[in-house]
Amino acid sequence: MSQPASPKQTALRSLPSVDQLLKTQVEQIATFGIDAVTSSARSVIEEMRAGIQAKESAGTFVEESKETLFARAQQELESRLRADHRSGIRRVINATGVLLHTNLGRAPLSDAARAAVAEAAGYCTLEFDEATGLRGRRGRRVENLLKQLTGAEDALVVNNCASAALLVLTVLAQQKETIVSRGELVEIGGDFRVPEVLANSGTRMVEVGTTNRTRLDDYQNAINATTGLIMRIHPSNYRIIGFTASPCLSELTSLAHEKGLPLYEDAGSGVLTDLSRFGLGDEPVVRESIAAGADVVSFSGDKLLGGTQAGLIVGSRAIVDRLRHHSLYRALRADKLCLAALEATLLSHARDVAFAEVPVLRMLALNAEELETRARSIADQLKPITDGGQLKLTIVAGHSAIGGGSGPNTHPATSLIALRHEHLSADQIEQRLRACTPPVIARIAEDRVLLDPRTVLPGEEQELVRAISTLK
Ligand SMILES: *Cc1c(COP(=O)(O)O)cnc(C)c1O
């Protein structure tokens, strides 16, 4: 006689099969593909099986019907597939007030750059000369725009500023010494550590001076027969204040040239025109670095330049040509989408309309009054909910931030929308906004959720109002 099945065995037998579960997932299979849905279904059932066994051992097992188990498996599977989908790249509303938010993709592209990316997405003239029908040079237009905007003799585009540094150091100073000030041996957001980049390129780093003071003499005394390069790094997200000193760039270039050495500046943020009226006076302007005699300068495409991720290199014809013909360039060169976005962004700079067209610069230029008007307009649209409701909205004075490793001391004044709720904590409000479509990313301070209109793009205001309305 066979023994009656234990409740656990019954439960295990009542679990749905992968095939039964898949029959309910027609839509998900069309969206995510049969393999992804099958493998998720398999893990859901596996985990339910393990859960039943664990509860049995712990003596906490409760019997459930076949239907309940099926519904639970189906729910779990669908929520997993949704979570997986959410882990992909999706648009968000940046209400943090951080212009170059590294986690949110740094600079948002201009309309022109977005259109250029869409156009380049198909077949395009990446390396094709339309006039002759022959092979053309990749990035020629971008290079020409960079020359025009910086006064340099030649230009080249690679993947990001870290690749630019790697390429320059490899080509100019591999197996030679590179002189760097101790005050510039910094780590810049996203794991860019100056000593490591130097080590990876095979150059020997020679540190001179001290953390706060480095003199021209210090550089001069370090130069010997194996010196290949003098490098200057903009400390970006880091400032030493107080008793400090370092030679200006033209003193350094004079010294380098006197000794027959090239000078390389890693300028980082990619400022093409003076931004001192926005408190960004100590970001190097690339044209000024070239005018001061720097032989090669590199900077990012997606910081204050306002384009896409790229490492832009400008400098003397002889040096840039060596970079272009080195095999490492082939591994680091930019792709067509990047070049298309850059071309459009640089064109806005060249036409002198960057402050109207390039989002990062437009946001930087918004003044306190304009921001207050925007905050009030959002608040007014929410009045039907906030008047006498559980959600409390106030407008408070505050500050935005540059982010992305630029202008660490610059905090432009703004008007913030502050949210509190009678029954939700600040954390809960923040989470609810983040769960909206598109997600709204806010910050929390002093137990309030703060939304900065500065970084909310035009056209996103309605979505923001709708997201906040869900908190009523
Ligand atoms: C940001 C920065 C980098 C790294 O640039 P990526 O484009 O992120 O690779 C390198 N150097 C300086 C000085 C920077 O500011």
Residues whose N, C-alpha, C, O or C-beta is under 5 A from the ligand:
A	BS01	LIG	N160 C161 A162 I188 F192 H234 S236 D266 A267 G268 S269 S300 A310 G404 G405
